[in-house]
Amino acid sequence: MISLPPSLNDAVVAGQRAVSIDAVMLAKLTDLAGSLAINLVIASLILVATVIAAKWTSRLTRRALLRVRGFRHDPTVLSFAVQVVRVVVYIVGFIAVLQRLGVQTTSIIAVLGAASLAVGLALQGTLSNVAAGVLLLVLRPYKVGDVIDIGGVAGSVQRLDLFTTQMSNANNHKIVVPNSKVLGDVILNLSGQKTRRIEINFTVGYGEDLNAARAVLAGVAEGHKKVLPDPAPWTGVTGLLDSAVQITLQAWVDSGDWWQTQADLMQGGKEAIDAAGIEIPFPHQVAVPYGDEDVMPVVTVRTVEQKTRRAREADAADTADEGEG
């Protein structure tokens, strides 16, 4: 056996130790990579299963609620409950994925609990929307399909989510209102009742027969097929304006017939008043002199209209005389 010098012998021993350490580290890295790959595959499968489970549970929840008589014809509760179930399933699945990847969820929950005050202050608007959505679902001031007015913005309710209420107006514009604003503002449900009242104001001259004008307007409302007989249409003098007397027509209709019937009564009332020979005054414009200028004549739209009509009548008379001659 060949004896090596002490220094060379030490170098050989150190090299053998380094090779053995590298082999051990390589084996550990190989095991770690293998376990990580397995965990990634399992986590991916859990994630896919979570998505599938969320869709399945949402569908199952919808079917279960459809069997309940109180929720069968209420899409508001259906959409809200389905969304809550879907979010809960996603949260549970994500927690399972983190645990499989080796993330200590308990420590994460502890950190979140310690930082709950900061998170709550940062997300107070979002959390208030969620709380308002739950209260709107419980109080039920409106449901999907109702026409509501919130702070001057009117539209038909399309959906009630966890955070927002989605509406569509008459021009088919999509309107999204945060639930906290909906709950904190005045909610005017325009279609919450089965019937609605139409109120239209007409004006007639001071020299006209007011009873005749009221009878004409009442006859227009009573003759419309969409106007309900009970309560009966009502007319009355409701204002003495500067140059006209205001007569109000009130009629009750079904909520779905309100818009078109109002337009019909407005047009029919105007045409009936004209046919009865009752004057509808025009706005007056008065020229006021300034300083020491000469007093200017008072000119009104009605005066101009009368002069124009007289001129046309005179021209027609002259034409008739020429024809006879």
VOGU-3710 file (C-alpha; in Angstrom, 3 decimals, decimal comma):
1> mislppslnd> 0,000/0,000/0,000  1,284/3,353/-1,055  1,403/5,899/1,731  0,542/9,422/0,791  1,959/12,560/2,335  -0,183/13,985/5,153  -1,146/17,052/3,179  -2,241/15,066/0,154  -4,087/12,584/2,337  -6,031/15,401/3,971
11> avvagqravs> -6,933/16,783/0,549  -8,261/13,401/-0,590  -10,354/13,024/2,561  -11,766/16,534/2,135  -12,640/15,766/-1,470  -14,438/12,585/-0,463  -16,398/14,488/2,181  -17,354/17,178/-0,351  -18,538/14,558/-2,826  -20,621/12,843/-0,160
21> idavmlaklt> -22,153/16,176/0,945  -22,957/17,071/-2,651  -24,596/13,703/-3,137  -26,715/14,191/-0,040  -27,732/17,710/-1,091  -28,537/16,472/-4,592  -30,691/13,718/-3,133  -32,491/16,228/-0,896  -33,029/18,643/-3,779  -34,355/15,808/-5,900
31> dlagslainl> -36,794/14,778/-3,168  -37,833/18,403/-2,651  -38,426/18,973/-6,372  -40,368/15,744/-6,591  -42,591/16,626/-3,634  -43,055/20,162/-4,970  -44,090/18,827/-8,360  -46,536/16,443/-6,700  -47,945/19,246/-4,556  -48,293/21,517/-7,594
41> viaslilvat> -50,163/18,830/-9,493  -52,454/18,133/-6,522  -52,985/21,888/-5,946  -53,900/22,301/-9,621  -56,371/19,443/-9,333  -57,857/21,029/-6,204  -58,176/24,352/-8,037  -59,929/22,715/-10,985  -62,169/20,789/-8,582  -62,978/24,070/-6,802
51> viaakwtsrl> -64,122/25,726/-10,031  -66,244/22,693/-10,928  -67,653/22,499/-7,385  -68,528/26,209/-7,424  -70,531/25,793/-10,633  -72,182/22,615/-9,382  -73,152/24,034/-5,984  -74,461/27,229/-7,620  -76,632/25,177/-9,945  -77,795/22,994/-7,057
61> trrallrvrg> -78,610/26,056/-4,937  -80,653/27,586/-7,743  -82,628/24,382/-8,219  -83,238/24,059/-4,486  -84,501/27,639/-4,201  -86,734/27,174/-7,229  -88,569/24,487/-5,288  -89,403/26,979/-2,525  -92,676/28,724/-3,303  -91,594/32,059/-1,856
71> frhdptvlsf> -88,424/32,230/-3,987  -89,720/30,606/-7,162  -90,693/33,871/-8,850  -88,096/36,091/-7,183  -84,869/36,323/-9,226  -83,402/38,785/-6,706  -82,956/36,174/-3,972  -81,895/33,537/-6,479  -79,020/35,537/-7,969  -77,859/36,832/-4,583
81> avqvvrvvvy> -77,847/33,387/-2,906  -76,114/31,743/-5,855  -73,375/34,358/-5,784  -72,818/33,936/-2,037  -72,529/30,141/-2,380  -70,065/30,497/-5,259  -67,837/32,871/-3,272  -67,827/30,571/-0,218  -66,795/27,550/-2,312  -63,977/29,551/-3,916
91> ivgfiavlqr> -62,665/30,649/-0,506  -62,648/27,081/0,834  -60,889/25,822/-2,316  -58,198/28,504/-2,185  -57,470/27,700/1,456  -57,063/24,011/0,529  -54,673/24,963/-2,295  -52,524/27,055/0,065  -52,378/24,246/2,613  -51,304/21,783/-0,058
101> lgvqttsiia> -48,505/24,106/-1,165  -47,197/24,181/2,396  -48,435/27,634/3,331  -49,394/27,817/6,994  -52,916/29,143/6,765  -53,167/29,474/10,533  -50,325/31,985/10,553  -51,931/33,849/7,677  -55,220/34,012/9,558  -53,377/35,259/12,650
111> vlgaaslavg> -51,669/38,001/10,648  -54,952/38,981/9,039  -56,589/39,039/12,447  -53,881/41,339/13,784  -54,252/43,604/10,748  -58,062/43,448/10,714  -58,396/47,058/11,841  -56,256/48,378/8,978  -57,949/46,116/6,455  -61,373/47,146/7,736
121> lalqgtlsnv> -60,532/50,841/7,400  -59,107/50,328/3,923  -62,091/48,290/2,739  -64,827/50,041/4,657  -66,528/51,140/1,431  -66,494/47,621/-0,005  -67,607/46,022/3,252  -70,395/48,563/3,628  -71,603/47,628/0,133  -71,736/43,957/1,154
131> aagvlllvlr> -73,622/44,776/4,359  -76,006/47,040/2,439  -76,596/44,271/-0,112  -77,569/41,855/2,648  -79,929/44,431/4,188  -81,512/45,148/0,801  -82,086/41,438/0,361  -83,725/41,211/3,795  -85,780/44,418/3,643  -86,775/43,882/-0,006
141> pykvgdvidi> -87,599/47,505/-1,013  -87,445/46,353/-4,641  -86,878/43,227/-6,702  -85,521/42,399/-10,126  -87,804/43,863/-12,791  -89,058/46,806/-10,704  -88,628/50,359/-12,013  -87,001/52,433/-9,272  -85,650/55,942/-8,825  -82,518/56,367/-6,682
151> ggvagsvqrl> -81,303/59,921/-6,168  -82,886/61,096/-9,426  -81,595/58,139/-11,486  -84,438/55,913/-12,703  -84,212/52,506/-14,323  -85,372/48,904/-14,295  -83,535/46,648/-11,836  -81,579/43,975/-13,687  -79,511/42,439/-10,894  -78,664/42,736/-7,193
161> dlfttqmsna> -75,081/41,672/-6,441  -72,994/41,619/-3,268  -71,542/45,041/-4,050  -73,783/46,814/-6,585  -77,291/47,136/-7,969  -77,461/47,066/-11,759  -80,223/48,926/-13,601  -81,170/49,713/-17,190  -82,960/52,941/-18,125  -85,374/53,644/-20,977
171> nnhkivvpns> -82,464/54,288/-23,374  -81,001/50,866/-22,491  -78,086/52,460/-20,633  -76,490/50,227/-18,013  -76,507/51,907/-14,591  -74,424/50,497/-11,709  -75,095/51,922/-8,228  -73,169/50,835/-5,074  -75,428/49,135/-2,561  -74,377/51,514/0,213
181> kvlgdvilnl> -75,598/54,493/-1,835  -78,859/52,698/-2,614  -79,516/51,952/1,046  -78,521/55,459/2,175  -80,623/57,315/-0,400  -84,343/57,668/-1,020  -85,673/54,678/-2,986  -88,705/55,489/-5,116  -90,256/52,261/-6,409  -92,285/53,361/-9,423
191> sgqktrriei> -93,665/49,914/-10,222  -93,967/48,564/-6,704  -97,768/48,981/-6,806  -100,185/47,486/-9,308  -101,710/50,846/-10,279  -100,348/54,376/-10,794  -101,979/57,776/-11,060  -101,537/60,065/-14,048  -101,583/63,812/-13,334  -101,558/66,311/-16,205
201> nftvgygedl> -101,927/70,095/-15,889  -103,754/72,059/-18,607  -104,235/75,836/-18,847  -107,221/77,770/-20,219  -108,012/81,464/-20,495  -109,655/83,411/-17,685  -112,670/84,147/-19,851  -113,450/80,512/-20,657  -116,103/78,254/-19,128  -114,169/76,255/-16,549
211> naaravlagv> -116,900/73,641/-16,046  -116,987/72,987/-19,787  -113,212/72,621/-19,883  -113,303/70,176/-16,965  -116,048/68,147/-18,636  -114,064/67,951/-21,882  -110,938/66,651/-20,101  -112,928/64,168/-17,999  -114,588/62,841/-21,180  -111,163/62,250/-22,765
221> aeghkkvlpd> -109,995/60,228/-19,757  -113,219/58,239/-19,463  -113,093/57,358/-23,151  -109,580/55,878/-22,969  -109,628/52,078/-22,703  -106,554/51,926/-20,439  -107,965/54,279/-17,788  -109,437/52,417/-14,806  -113,054/53,187/-13,901  -112,311/52,960/-10,166
231> papwtgvtgl> -111,077/55,386/-8,944  -112,864/57,475/-11,542  -110,996/60,233/-13,434  -110,989/63,593/-11,656  -110,623/67,159/-12,909  -110,441/70,409/-10,963  -109,062/73,935/-10,893  -105,692/73,726/-9,144  -104,090/77,081/-9,874  -104,689/80,700/-10,874
241> ldsavqitlq> -101,632/81,628/-12,920  -100,572/85,005/-14,262  -102,342/84,637/-17,610  -104,246/81,354/-17,374  -106,299/79,086/-15,145  -104,736/75,710/-14,415  -106,970/72,626/-14,617  -105,561/69,268/-13,482  -106,618/65,916/-14,894  -106,031/62,814/-12,741
251> awvdsgdwwq> -106,612/59,246/-13,914  -105,590/55,806/-12,605  -104,061/53,101/-14,815  -102,117/49,860/-14,431  -98,419/50,445/-13,771  -97,388/48,955/-17,097  -99,709/51,320/-19,038  -98,621/54,546/-17,332  -96,203/56,004/-19,912  -98,265/55,501/-23,062
261> tqadlmqggk> -101,579/56,422/-21,434  -100,128/59,675/-20,111  -98,965/60,597/-23,617  -102,379/59,692/-25,057  -104,268/61,771/-22,498  -101,986/64,759/-22,987  -102,505/64,724/-26,754  -106,210/63,904/-26,511  -106,841/66,633/-23,940  -105,173/69,292/-26,055
271> eaidaagiei> -107,079/68,242/-29,181  -110,404/68,094/-27,306  -109,917/71,582/-25,850  -109,171/72,968/-29,302  -112,202/71,205/-30,790  -114,438/72,691/-28,083  -113,251/76,211/-28,946  -111,639/76,759/-25,555  -108,626/79,051/-25,589  -105,226/77,855/-24,404
281> pfphqvavpy> -103,322/81,090/-23,652  -99,889/81,667/-25,150  -96,996/83,033/-23,056  -96,987/86,857/-22,893  -93,939/88,987/-23,616  -94,043/92,604/-22,405  -91,649/95,346/-23,577  -90,777/97,636/-20,635  -89,395/101,145/-21,454  -86,150/102,229/-19,831
291> gdedvmpvvt> -85,532/105,718/-18,436  -87,174/108,656/-20,237  -87,829/106,803/-23,484  -91,258/106,864/-25,008  -93,674/104,280/-23,761  -93,465/101,284/-26,060  -96,576/99,311/-27,001  -97,214/96,100/-25,151  -96,752/93,219/-27,563  -97,926/89,715/-26,774
301> vrtveqktrr> -97,748/86,509/-28,674  -101,493/86,364/-28,631  -101,714/89,838/-30,250  -99,325/88,814/-33,009  -101,338/85,686/-33,596  -104,574/87,649/-33,859  -103,057/90,113/-36,339  -101,721/87,281/-38,462  -105,106/85,562/-38,482  -106,894/88,811/-39,434
311> areadaadta> -104,448/89,413/-42,261  -105,063/85,946/-43,633  -108,838/86,452/-43,427  -108,541/89,768/-45,289  -106,436/88,172/-48,026  -108,989/85,369/-48,374  -111,824/87,907/-48,620  -109,985/89,899/-51,324  -109,371/86,735/-53,267  -113,045/85,818/-53,052
321> degeg> -114,099/89,303/-54,285  -111,748/89,093/-57,246  -113,174/85,700/-58,140  -116,732/87,017/-58,071  -115,740/90,035/-60,187
//
